[in-house]
Amino acid sequence: MKTEEHLRKTNRLIHEKSPYLLQHAYNPVDWFPWTAEAFEKAAKENKPIFLSIGYSTCHWCHVMERESFEDEEVAALLNREFVSIKVDREERPDVDNLYMTVCQAMTGQGGWPLTIVMTPDQKPFFAGTYFPKRRKFGRNGLIDILEQIAAKWRENKQLVIDAGETVADQTARRMISNLKGEVTENTIDEAFVAFKQSFDAEFGGFGEQPKFPRPHNLMFLMRYYAEMGEEDALRMVEKTLDAMYRGGMFDHIGFGFARYSTDREWLVPHFEKMLYDNALLGMAYTEAYQLTGNARYREIAELVYAYVLRDMTEPNGGFHSAEDADSEGEEGKFYVWTPSEVRAVLGEEDGDWFCGVYGIEEGGNFEGRSIPNLLHGTLEAQAARSGTDPASFVDRADRLRHKLFLHREERVRPGKDDKVLTSWNALMIASLAKAAAAFDRPEYAEAAETAARFLFDKLRTSTGRLLARYRDGDAAFPGYIDDYAFLAWGLIELYQATFHPKWLQAAEALTKDAIRLFWDEDNGGFYFYGLDAEQLFTRMKEVYDGALPSGNSVMASNLLRLARMTGDNELSGYAERTFRAFAGAISQYPTGHGMMLTALQLAYGKPQEVVIAGERGAADTEALIRAARETYAPQAVLLFADERLAHLADKRPVNGTAAAYVCENYACGAPVTTAEALREALKTEED
């Protein structure tokens, strides 16, 4: 028997693959996807375009759908006066980036759902985010806005068109590389000072709530500490990593991190879980373990990967995009508990004990229920306070946690966005590969290789062009600079975790393809979409390192590393021009360019190339490899002498013994043959 939903009338979105667009397929709004058909209809019928951009796990997107897009009155107005287009920002980040820039310029803020009204030739003249149906709490209502716009379009269309032209022209001018300049080593020091000034010394993190993880900022600070010996840099990193884990942003029952914290204390998250956050956070905790030797950071990283490999991985090896914040129409319902619920699963004694450990209280800390957290103390600290053996305390907590996890699995799960995005998969490949090397966990490298093979098999055309999205047997959308940059990054890490030359060669080939497709020969830097893709009203570049690092930042780092790994010094010239193209933006707002700062550290630091020569599987060779991989040496690139890599042909074992060749500042020392000597050679000056 068909459900009520299937009996309802569908719109064009029913034929799409995006989970977000499919969520809107039963709306009474006559939605179009972003297609030529929509723009032709708008031009033919002389109507403005209503553009709504969001993503499937976006809470306020769901709210606006319930209030407005499922509403017959709103739908009637949109269908009569506008041509309405829905865009999944994760499928079309080019469209999203462009119109988000417009929104931020016009309103001073941005976010999702993103609401744009524009001319049939895509020139925007109105921008905003979430709107209720009717005016509420000082926020304009969508009905009122649409009626006013429709009236203005009918009464003086040319005035509206002129406004759109002005906005488009101003946006295009802002997109042109007008932030050129020179970066120096002082830029790195100035960035550290800026981070220090915005650091929340009480709770960790930077700035006020909401607090986003921004793992690349922490990676910059770790590198700064390693290079400069600046204790405050490490203090900021450790305080933030500890606070994020102990708060409610980490799922203490099923693992993995939510997208951000709504409060200063890291207690109440926005519950959606994103693949890219977990990839980048896993990487940050892995590096923190390498830097400090603190086993807690390794354990947290391993919990992140346990979540991803359990809940976010397709049978064919690709990684899903996200899990929703909402289930059964309520934000966070899947993740929160009452003491009585816990006792019903664990019994009175264990239930009360577990509630005390994880802060689950009567009255709760989130809408009457509790988000499990350790803000009042780590498990080890609580064990010490109670005079309990720490190992026994931790074992009891994990045993009871697992019972709650199994019970929670019976709840209605949040929706999952199961599309496979090349860029986000690439970040997880990089993260798993880095952890595989650092922790000596070959199963992580195997998962990363499986995902890489999936991307090359399913998300590449017969001519080798990367595509951005795969779902339900369909791959679509020419890849963006993020897809190329992130995948090259992932393959560099994968090579260093496996020493399979094909991954290094593929990273180099992708990078050269990216130069051909995205490079701005006049001004430097990489455009967001390729010269062979749909051309929007302006071709933009992105350098801001927000929740995701920018493709330009990652590409700058890739270029420097590949130049050292392959001997192709022409690649480093592109990195240098990229720095110059965005120097003004970096200097103006250094804390908004954390990933680019790590590339600058690579450029200005002491470059190291480590080549290991020996027989794979032999004890002496593997000892050198383990020493190189476990050491925190972000300024180093690691290679294995292989006949398939001709430029390494002169690196050979010494008298039949495995050897490591360490070149620093473009000068090579004598080969070393012991793990201890290699660790010593890789130490930074301040160590």
C-alpha positions as CSV (number, residue, x, y, z in Angstrom):
1,M,0.0,0.0,0.0
2,K,1.3,3.5,-0.9
3,T,2.0,5.9,1.9
4,E,0.3,9.3,2.1
5,E,3.6,10.9,0.8
6,H,3.6,8.8,-2.3
7,L,0.0,9.7,-3.0
8,R,0.8,13.4,-3.0
9,K,1.6,15.2,-6.1
10,T,5.3,15.6,-6.9
11,N,7.3,18.3,-8.6
12,R,10.4,18.1,-10.8
13,L,12.7,17.5,-7.9
14,I,11.4,13.9,-7.7
15,H,13.8,13.1,-10.6
16,E,16.9,14.4,-8.8
17,K,19.5,12.4,-6.9
18,S,20.2,14.9,-4.1
19,P,18.7,13.9,-0.8
20,Y,18.0,17.6,-0.1
21,L,16.2,18.2,-3.4
22,L,14.2,15.0,-2.9
23,Q,13.1,16.3,0.5
24,H,11.3,19.0,-1.4
25,A,9.9,16.8,-4.2
26,Y,6.5,16.8,-2.5
27,N,6.2,20.5,-1.8
28,P,3.3,22.3,-3.6
29,V,6.0,24.8,-4.8
30,D,6.7,24.2,-8.5
31,W,10.4,23.7,-7.9
32,F,13.0,23.5,-10.7
33,P,16.5,22.2,-10.1
34,W,19.3,24.6,-11.4
35,T,18.8,24.0,-15.1
36,A,18.5,26.0,-18.3
37,E,14.8,25.1,-18.5
38,A,14.2,27.2,-15.4
39,F,16.0,30.3,-16.7
40,E,14.3,30.0,-20.1
41,K,10.9,29.8,-18.4
42,A,11.7,32.9,-16.3
43,A,12.8,34.8,-19.4
44,K,9.8,33.7,-21.5
45,E,7.2,34.5,-18.8
46,N,9.0,37.6,-17.6
47,K,9.3,36.5,-14.0
48,P,12.0,36.9,-11.4
49,I,13.7,33.8,-10.0
50,F,13.3,32.7,-6.4
51,L,16.4,30.8,-5.5
52,S,16.6,28.7,-2.3
53,I,19.9,27.0,-1.4
54,G,20.4,24.6,1.5
55,Y,21.5,21.1,2.3
56,S,19.8,17.9,3.6
57,T,20.9,18.0,7.3
58,C,20.3,21.8,7.8
59,H,17.9,22.3,10.7
60,W,16.6,25.8,9.7
61,C,16.2,24.5,6.1
62,H,13.7,22.0,7.5
63,V,12.0,24.7,9.5
64,M,11.5,26.9,6.5
65,E,10.2,24.0,4.5
66,R,7.6,23.2,7.1
67,E,6.5,26.8,7.6
68,S,6.6,28.0,4.0
69,F,7.4,25.5,1.3
70,E,4.8,23.0,2.4
71,D,2.3,25.8,2.8
72,E,-0.3,26.2,0.0
73,E,-0.5,30.0,0.3
74,V,3.2,30.5,0.0
75,A,3.3,28.0,-2.9
76,A,0.5,29.7,-4.7
77,L,2.4,33.1,-4.5
78,L,5.7,31.6,-5.6
79,N,4.1,29.6,-8.5
80,R,2.2,32.7,-9.7
81,E,4.8,35.4,-9.5
82,F,8.2,33.6,-9.6
83,V,10.1,30.7,-11.1
84,S,11.5,28.8,-8.1
85,I,14.8,27.0,-8.1
86,K,16.2,24.6,-5.4
87,V,19.9,24.0,-5.1
88,D,21.8,21.6,-2.9
89,R,24.8,23.6,-1.8
90,E,26.9,20.4,-1.5
91,E,26.3,19.5,-5.1
92,R,26.7,23.0,-6.4
93,P,29.2,24.8,-4.2
94,D,29.9,27.2,-7.1
95,V,26.4,28.5,-7.1
96,D,26.3,28.6,-3.3
97,N,29.7,30.4,-2.9
98,L,28.7,33.1,-5.4
99,Y,25.3,33.9,-4.0
100,M,26.5,33.6,-0.4
101,T,29.1,36.2,-1.2
102,V,26.2,38.4,-2.5
103,C,24.2,37.8,0.6
104,Q,27.1,38.7,3.0
105,A,27.8,41.8,1.0
106,M,24.1,42.9,0.9
107,T,23.1,42.0,4.5
108,G,26.4,41.6,6.5
109,Q,25.6,38.0,7.3
110,G,25.0,34.6,5.7
111,G,23.9,31.1,6.4
112,W,21.4,28.5,5.3
113,P,18.8,28.3,4.0
114,L,20.1,31.0,1.6
115,T,17.3,33.0,0.0
116,I,18.0,34.9,-3.2
117,V,15.7,36.7,-5.7
118,M,17.3,37.5,-9.0
119,T,16.6,38.3,-12.6
120,P,16.2,35.6,-15.3
121,D,19.8,36.2,-16.3
122,Q,20.9,35.3,-12.7
123,K,21.6,38.8,-11.4
124,P,20.6,39.0,-7.7
125,F,18.7,42.0,-6.3
126,F,17.5,40.5,-2.9
127,A,19.3,38.3,-0.4
128,G,18.6,36.8,3.0
129,T,18.6,33.5,4.9
130,Y,15.7,32.0,6.9
131,F,12.4,33.8,6.9
132,P,9.3,32.7,8.7
133,K,6.0,32.7,6.7
134,R,4.8,35.8,8.4
135,R,6.7,38.5,10.3
136,K,7.8,37.2,13.7
137,F,10.1,38.4,16.4
138,G,11.2,41.3,14.3
139,R,12.1,39.1,11.3
140,N,10.3,39.9,8.1
141,G,7.9,37.3,6.8
142,L,8.4,35.5,3.5
143,I,4.9,36.3,2.2
144,D,5.4,40.0,2.8
145,I,8.8,40.0,1.1
146,L,7.6,38.1,-1.9
147,E,4.5,40.3,-2.4
148,Q,6.6,43.5,-2.2
149,I,9.1,42.1,-4.7
150,A,6.4,40.9,-7.1
151,A,4.8,44.4,-7.0
152,K,8.0,46.1,-7.6
153,W,8.8,43.8,-10.5
154,R,5.4,44.5,-12.1
155,E,5.5,48.3,-11.5
156,N,9.2,49.1,-12.4
157,K,10.9,46.0,-13.6
158,Q,13.8,48.0,-15.1
159,L,14.7,49.6,-11.8
160,V,14.9,46.1,-10.3
161,I,17.0,44.8,-13.2
162,D,19.3,47.7,-12.8
163,A,19.7,46.9,-9.1
164,G,20.6,43.4,-10.1
165,E,23.2,44.6,-12.6
166,T,24.7,46.8,-9.9
167,V,24.9,44.0,-7.4
168,A,26.4,41.6,-10.0
169,D,29.0,44.2,-11.1
170,Q,30.1,44.9,-7.5
171,T,30.3,41.2,-6.8
172,A,32.4,40.6,-9.9
173,R,34.8,43.4,-8.9
174,R,35.2,42.0,-5.4
175,M,35.9,38.6,-6.9
176,I,38.8,39.9,-9.0
177,S,42.1,39.4,-7.3
178,N,42.3,42.8,-5.7
179,L,44.0,41.6,-2.5
180,K,47.5,41.1,-3.9
181,G,50.5,41.8,-1.9
182,E,53.5,40.1,-0.4
183,V,53.5,37.7,2.5
184,T,56.5,37.3,4.8
185,E,57.5,35.3,7.8
186,N,56.1,38.2,9.9
187,T,52.6,37.2,8.6
188,I,52.9,33.9,10.5
189,D,53.9,35.7,13.7
190,E,51.1,38.2,13.3
191,A,48.6,35.3,12.9
192,F,49.8,33.7,16.1
193,V,49.2,37.0,18.0
194,A,45.7,37.3,16.5
195,F,44.8,33.8,17.6
196,K,46.1,34.5,21.0
197,Q,44.0,37.7,21.3
198,S,40.8,35.8,20.3
199,F,41.4,32.7,22.4
200,D,38.9,31.8,25.1
201,A,41.2,31.0,27.9
202,E,38.4,29.7,30.2
203,F,36.6,27.3,27.8
204,G,39.0,26.9,24.8
205,G,38.2,27.8,21.3
206,F,38.3,31.2,19.7
207,G,35.8,34.1,19.9
208,E,32.2,33.9,21.1
209,Q,29.5,31.4,20.5
210,P,28.6,29.7,18.3
211,K,32.0,27.9,18.3
212,F,33.2,26.0,15.2
213,P,36.0,23.5,15.4
214,R,38.3,24.9,12.6
215,P,40.8,22.1,13.0
216,H,43.2,23.7,10.5
217,N,43.7,26.6,12.9
218,L,44.8,24.2,15.5
219,M,47.1,22.5,13.0
220,F,48.7,25.9,12.3
221,L,49.2,26.5,16.1
222,M,50.8,23.0,16.5
223,R,53.3,23.8,13.8
224,Y,54.0,27.2,15.3
225,Y,54.8,25.6,18.7
226,A,57.0,23.0,17.0
227,E,58.9,25.6,15.1
228,M,59.0,28.4,17.6
229,G,58.8,26.7,20.9
230,E,55.9,29.1,21.9
231,E,54.1,27.4,24.8
232,D,51.0,29.5,24.4
233,A,50.4,28.0,21.0
234,L,50.3,24.4,22.4
235,R,48.3,25.6,25.4
236,M,45.6,26.9,23.1
237,V,45.5,23.7,21.1
238,E,45.3,21.4,24.0
239,K,42.7,23.4,25.9
240,T,40.5,23.5,22.7
241,L,41.0,19.8,21.8
242,D,40.2,18.7,25.4
243,A,37.1,21.0,25.7
244,M,35.6,19.9,22.3
245,Y,35.9,16.2,23.3
246,R,34.6,16.6,26.8
247,G,31.6,18.7,25.8
248,G,28.4,17.7,24.1
249,M,29.8,18.3,20.6
250,F,31.4,14.9,20.8
251,D,28.9,12.0,20.8
252,H,30.0,10.1,24.0
253,I,27.6,7.2,23.2
254,G,28.2,6.6,19.5
255,F,31.3,8.7,18.8
256,G,31.9,11.3,16.2
257,F,31.7,15.1,16.4
258,A,28.7,17.3,15.7
259,R,29.1,20.4,13.5
260,Y,29.6,23.1,16.1
261,S,28.7,24.2,19.6
262,T,25.9,26.7,20.1
263,D,27.4,27.9,23.4
264,R,30.7,29.1,24.7
265,E,31.2,26.0,26.9
266,W,31.0,23.4,24.1
267,L,28.0,21.8,25.8
268,V,25.1,22.1,23.4
269,P,25.9,21.2,19.8
270,H,24.1,21.7,16.5
271,F,23.6,18.0,16.3
272,E,24.2,17.3,12.6
273,K,27.4,15.3,11.9
274,M,29.4,16.2,8.8
275,L,31.9,14.0,7.2
276,Y,34.4,16.8,6.6
277,D,34.4,17.9,10.3
278,N,35.2,14.4,11.4
279,A,37.9,14.0,8.8
280,L,39.6,17.3,9.8
281,L,39.1,16.7,13.5
282,G,40.5,13.2,13.3
283,M,43.5,14.7,11.6
284,A,44.0,17.4,14.3
285,Y,43.8,14.8,17.1
286,T,46.2,12.6,15.3
287,E,48.8,15.4,14.9
288,A,48.3,16.3,18.6
289,Y,49.2,12.8,19.5
290,Q,52.3,12.9,17.3
291,L,53.3,16.2,18.8
292,T,52.6,15.6,22.5
293,G,52.6,11.8,22.9
294,N,49.4,12.1,24.8
295,A,47.5,8.8,24.2
296,R,44.2,10.5,24.9
297,Y,44.4,12.3,21.5
298,R,45.1,9.0,19.7
299,E,42.1,7.4,21.5
300,I,39.8,10.3,20.4
301,A,40.9,10.1,16.8
302,E,40.3,6.4,16.8
303,L,36.8,6.9,18.1
304,V,36.2,9.3,15.3
305,Y,37.3,6.8,12.7
306,A,35.3,4.0,14.5
307,Y,32.2,6.2,14.0
308,V,32.9,6.9,10.3
309,L,33.8,3.4,9.4
310,R,30.7,2.0,11.2
311,D,28.0,4.6,10.3
312,M,29.2,6.6,7.3
313,T,30.8,4.1,4.9
314,E,29.2,2.5,1.9
315,P,29.8,-1.2,1.2
316,N,31.7,-0.1,-1.9
317,G,34.0,2.1,0.2
318,G,32.8,5.6,-0.4
319,F,31.9,7.8,2.6
320,H,28.4,9.3,3.1
321,S,28.1,13.1,3.6
322,A,26.2,13.8,6.8
323,E,23.7,12.8,9.4
324,D,20.8,15.1,10.3
325,A,20.4,17.0,13.5
326,D,16.7,16.1,13.6
327,S,14.8,12.9,14.1
328,E,11.0,12.6,14.4
329,G,10.8,16.3,13.8
330,E,12.9,17.3,16.8
331,E,16.4,18.6,16.9
332,G,18.8,16.3,18.9
333,K,16.1,13.8,19.9
334,F,18.3,10.8,18.9
335,Y,21.2,11.9,21.1
336,V,19.6,13.1,24.5
337,W,18.6,11.2,27.6
338,T,16.7,11.4,30.9
339,P,17.9,9.7,34.0
340,S,14.9,7.4,34.0
341,E,15.7,6.3,30.4
342,V,19.3,5.5,31.4
343,R,18.2,3.5,34.5
344,A,15.6,1.6,32.4
345,V,18.5,0.3,30.3
346,L,21.3,-0.1,32.9
347,G,19.4,-0.7,36.1
348,E,19.2,1.6,39.2
349,E,22.8,1.3,40.5
350,D,24.6,1.4,37.1
351,G,22.2,3.9,35.7
352,D,22.7,6.4,38.6
353,W,26.5,5.9,38.4
354,F,26.5,6.5,34.6
355,C,24.3,9.6,34.9
356,G,26.7,11.0,37.5
357,V,29.7,10.4,35.3
358,Y,28.2,11.9,32.1
359,G,26.1,14.8,33.6
360,I,22.7,13.3,32.8
361,E,20.4,15.1,35.3
362,E,16.8,15.6,36.2
363,G,15.6,18.7,34.2
364,G,18.4,18.2,31.7
365,N,20.7,20.6,30.0
366,F,18.8,20.7,26.6
367,E,15.1,21.2,26.5
368,G,14.4,19.0,29.5
369,R,16.7,16.2,28.6
370,S,20.5,15.7,28.9
371,I,23.4,15.7,26.4
372,P,26.0,13.3,27.8
373,N,29.2,15.2,28.5
374,L,32.4,15.1,30.6
375,L,32.7,18.9,31.2
376,H,32.9,18.2,35.0
377,G,35.9,15.9,34.5
378,T,37.5,13.3,32.3
379,L,36.9,9.7,33.3
380,E,40.4,9.5,34.8
381,A,39.9,12.7,36.8
382,Q,36.5,11.4,38.1
383,A,38.2,8.0,39.0
384,A,40.8,9.9,41.0
385,R,38.2,11.9,42.8
386,S,36.3,8.8,43.8
387,G,39.4,6.9,44.7
388,T,38.7,4.2,42.1
389,D,41.3,2.5,40.0
390,P,41.3,4.4,36.7
391,A,41.3,1.3,34.4
392,S,38.3,-0.2,36.2
393,F,36.5,3.1,36.1
394,V,37.0,3.5,32.4
395,D,36.2,-0.1,31.7
396,R,32.9,0.2,33.6
397,A,32.0,3.4,31.7
398,D,32.7,1.9,28.3
399,R,30.7,-1.3,29.1
400,L,27.7,0.7,30.2
401,R,28.1,3.1,27.3
402,H,27.9,0.2,24.9
403,K,24.6,-1.0,26.4
404,L,23.2,2.5,25.9
405,F,24.5,2.6,22.3
406,L,22.7,-0.6,21.5
407,H,19.5,0.7,23.0
408,R,19.9,4.0,21.1
409,E,20.2,2.1,17.8
410,E,16.6,1.1,18.3
411,R,15.5,4.7,18.2
412,V,14.4,6.4,15.0
413,R,17.7,7.6,13.5
414,P,18.3,11.1,12.1
415,G,18.2,11.2,8.3
416,K,21.4,10.5,6.5
417,D,22.6,12.2,3.4
418,D,24.1,9.3,1.6
419,K,25.6,11.0,-1.4
420,V,29.3,10.6,-2.0
421,L,31.1,13.9,-2.5
422,T,34.6,13.8,-4.0
423,S,36.0,16.6,-1.9
424,W,34.7,15.4,1.5
425,N,35.7,11.8,0.7
426,A,39.2,13.1,-0.2
427,L,39.5,14.7,3.3
428,M,38.6,11.5,4.9
429,I,41.1,9.7,2.8
430,A,43.8,12.2,3.9
431,S,42.7,11.8,7.5
432,L,42.6,8.0,7.6
433,A,46.0,7.8,5.8
434,K,47.6,10.2,8.2
435,A,46.3,8.1,11.2
436,A,47.3,4.9,9.5
437,A,50.9,6.1,9.3
438,A,51.0,7.7,12.8
439,F,49.3,4.9,14.7
440,D,50.5,1.9,12.6
441,R,46.9,1.0,11.7
442,P,47.1,-0.6,8.3
443,E,43.3,-1.1,8.3
444,Y,42.9,2.7,8.1
445,A,45.1,2.8,5.0
446,E,43.1,0.0,3.5
447,A,39.9,1.9,4.0
448,A,41.5,5.0,2.5
449,E,42.7,3.1,-0.5
450,T,39.3,1.5,-1.0
451,A,37.7,5.0,-1.0
452,A,40.3,6.3,-3.4
453,R,39.7,3.5,-5.8
454,F,35.9,4.2,-5.6
455,L,36.5,7.9,-6.5
456,F,38.6,7.0,-9.5
457,D,36.2,4.3,-10.6
458,K,32.9,6.1,-10.1
459,L,33.7,9.9,-10.1
460,R,35.9,10.3,-13.1
461,T,34.9,10.6,-16.8
462,S,36.4,8.6,-19.6
463,T,38.7,11.6,-20.3
464,G,39.9,11.7,-16.7
465,R,37.8,14.7,-15.6
466,L,36.8,14.5,-11.9
467,L,33.2,14.7,-11.0
468,A,31.8,16.1,-7.7
469,R,28.9,13.9,-6.6
470,Y,27.9,10.3,-6.8
471,R,24.6,8.9,-5.6
472,D,22.4,6.0,-6.6
473,G,24.5,5.0,-9.6
474,D,24.8,8.6,-10.9
475,A,27.9,10.7,-11.0
476,A,27.4,14.4,-11.9
477,F,28.8,17.9,-11.9
478,P,32.3,18.8,-13.1
479,G,34.7,18.7,-10.1
480,Y,35.6,22.0,-8.4
481,I,39.0,23.1,-7.2
482,D,38.2,21.6,-3.8
483,D,37.8,18.2,-5.4
484,Y,41.1,18.4,-7.1
485,A,43.0,20.0,-4.2
486,F,41.6,17.8,-1.5
487,L,42.0,14.6,-3.5
488,A,45.6,15.4,-4.3
489,W,46.1,16.0,-0.6
490,G,44.5,12.7,0.3
491,L,46.7,10.9,-2.3
492,I,49.9,12.5,-0.9
493,E,49.0,11.2,2.5
494,L,48.0,7.8,1.1
495,Y,51.3,7.5,-0.6
496,Q,53.2,8.3,2.6
497,A,51.1,5.7,4.4
498,T,51.6,2.9,1.9
499,F,54.5,3.9,-0.4
500,H,52.6,2.8,-3.4
501,P,54.0,5.0,-6.2
502,K,50.7,5.1,-8.1
503,W,49.1,7.4,-5.4
504,L,52.0,9.9,-5.7
505,Q,51.8,9.8,-9.4
506,A,48.1,10.3,-9.4
507,A,48.4,13.3,-7.0
508,E,50.9,14.9,-9.4
509,A,48.6,14.3,-12.4
510,L,45.6,15.7,-10.6
511,T,47.6,18.8,-9.6
512,K,48.7,19.4,-13.2
513,D,45.1,18.9,-14.3
514,A,44.0,21.5,-11.8
515,I,46.5,24.0,-13.1
516,R,45.1,23.5,-16.6
517,L,41.5,23.8,-15.5
518,F,41.4,26.4,-12.7
519,W,44.6,28.5,-12.8
520,D,44.3,32.3,-13.3
521,E,47.3,33.1,-15.4
522,D,46.8,36.8,-15.1
523,N,46.4,37.2,-11.4
524,G,47.5,33.9,-9.9
525,G,45.4,31.6,-7.7
526,F,42.8,29.0,-8.7
527,Y,39.3,29.7,-9.7
528,F,36.6,27.8,-7.9
529,Y,35.1,26.1,-11.0
530,G,36.9,25.0,-14.2
531,L,37.1,26.6,-17.6
532,D,35.0,23.7,-19.0
533,A,32.2,24.1,-16.4
534,E,29.0,26.2,-16.5
535,Q,30.0,29.9,-16.3
536,L,28.1,31.9,-13.8
537,F,27.9,35.7,-13.9
538,T,31.4,36.0,-12.5
539,R,34.1,33.4,-12.0
540,M,35.2,33.5,-8.4
541,K,38.1,32.4,-6.2
542,E,37.9,31.2,-2.6
543,V,40.7,31.6,-0.1
544,Y,38.8,31.9,3.2
545,D,39.4,28.8,5.4
546,G,36.1,28.4,7.2
547,A,34.5,25.1,8.3
548,L,36.3,23.7,5.2
549,P,39.7,24.8,4.1
550,S,39.8,26.5,0.8
551,G,41.0,24.8,-2.4
552,N,43.6,27.5,-2.9
553,S,45.1,26.9,0.6
554,V,45.2,23.2,0.2
555,M,46.6,23.5,-3.3
556,A,49.4,25.8,-2.1
557,S,50.5,23.2,0.3
558,N,50.2,20.4,-2.2
559,L,52.3,22.3,-4.7
560,L,55.1,22.8,-2.2
561,R,55.1,19.2,-1.1
562,L,54.8,17.7,-4.6
563,A,57.7,19.9,-5.8
564,R,59.9,18.3,-3.1
565,M,58.5,14.8,-3.6
566,T,58.8,14.8,-7.4
567,G,61.7,17.2,-8.1
568,D,59.4,19.3,-10.3
569,N,60.3,22.8,-9.0
570,E,58.0,24.5,-11.4
571,L,55.1,23.5,-9.0
572,S,56.5,25.6,-6.2
573,G,56.4,28.6,-8.4
574,Y,52.6,28.2,-8.6
575,A,52.5,28.1,-4.8
576,E,54.5,31.3,-4.6
577,R,52.1,33.1,-7.0
578,T,49.1,31.8,-5.0
579,F,50.5,33.4,-1.9
580,R,51.0,36.7,-3.7
581,A,47.5,36.6,-5.2
582,F,45.9,36.4,-1.7
583,A,48.5,38.1,0.4
584,G,46.2,41.1,1.1
585,A,43.4,38.9,2.3
586,I,45.7,36.8,4.5
587,S,47.3,39.9,6.1
588,Q,44.0,41.6,6.6
589,Y,42.4,38.6,8.4
590,P,45.0,36.0,9.3
591,T,42.8,33.9,11.6
592,G,40.4,33.4,8.7
593,H,43.2,31.7,6.7
594,G,44.5,29.0,9.0
595,M,45.1,26.4,6.2
596,M,46.9,28.9,4.1
597,L,49.1,29.8,7.1
598,T,50.1,26.1,7.3
599,A,51.2,26.4,3.6
600,L,53.2,29.5,4.5
601,Q,54.8,27.6,7.3
602,L,55.8,25.0,4.9
603,A,57.2,27.6,2.5
604,Y,59.2,29.5,5.2
605,G,60.2,26.6,7.4
606,K,63.1,24.3,7.1
607,P,62.2,21.9,4.3
608,Q,63.0,18.3,4.9
609,E,62.9,15.4,2.5
610,V,63.2,11.9,4.0
611,V,63.9,9.0,1.7
612,I,64.1,5.5,3.1
613,A,65.9,2.8,1.1
614,G,65.6,-0.8,2.0
615,E,63.6,-4.0,1.6
616,R,59.9,-3.7,2.5
617,G,59.0,-6.1,5.3
618,A,62.6,-6.3,6.6
619,A,62.9,-5.4,10.2
620,D,65.5,-2.7,9.7
621,T,63.5,-1.0,7.0
622,E,60.2,-1.2,8.9
623,A,61.9,0.3,12.0
624,L,63.0,3.3,10.0
625,I,59.6,3.7,8.4
626,R,57.8,3.6,11.8
627,A,60.2,6.2,13.3
628,A,59.6,8.5,10.4
629,R,55.8,8.1,10.5
630,E,55.3,8.4,14.2
631,T,57.4,11.6,14.5
632,Y,55.7,15.0,14.3
633,A,57.5,16.5,11.4
634,P,55.0,18.5,9.3
635,Q,57.8,20.2,7.4
636,A,59.0,16.9,6.1
637,V,57.9,14.8,3.1
638,L,58.5,11.1,3.3
639,L,59.5,8.9,0.3
640,F,60.5,5.3,-0.2
641,A,63.2,4.6,-2.8
642,D,61.5,2.6,-5.6
643,E,62.5,1.9,-9.1
644,R,59.2,3.3,-10.3
645,L,60.3,6.7,-8.9
646,A,63.3,7.4,-11.1
647,H,64.4,10.6,-9.3
648,L,65.1,8.5,-6.2
649,A,67.3,6.0,-8.0
650,D,70.5,7.1,-6.3
651,K,69.1,6.4,-2.8
652,R,70.2,2.9,-1.8
653,P,70.8,0.9,1.4
654,V,74.2,1.2,3.1
655,N,76.2,-1.9,3.1
656,G,73.1,-4.0,2.8
657,T,71.4,-2.2,5.7
658,A,68.3,-0.1,5.4
659,A,69.1,3.7,5.4
660,A,67.3,6.9,5.7
661,Y,68.5,10.0,3.7
662,V,67.4,13.3,5.4
663,C,67.8,16.4,3.3
664,E,67.2,19.7,5.0
665,N,67.4,23.2,3.7
666,Y,68.3,21.8,0.3
667,A,71.4,20.0,1.7
668,C,71.6,16.2,2.4
669,G,73.3,14.7,5.3
670,A,74.9,11.3,5.5
671,P,72.4,8.5,5.6
672,V,71.3,7.1,9.0
673,T,70.6,3.5,9.6
674,T,68.9,3.4,13.0
675,A,65.5,4.6,14.1
676,E,67.0,6.6,17.0
677,A,69.3,8.5,14.6
678,L,66.4,9.2,12.2
679,R,64.2,10.6,15.1
680,E,67.0,12.9,16.1
681,A,67.5,14.1,12.5
682,L,63.7,14.9,12.3
683,K,63.6,16.9,15.5
684,T,62.9,20.6,15.2
685,E,65.4,23.2,16.4
686,E,63.6,23.9,19.7
687,D,63.3,20.2,20.6
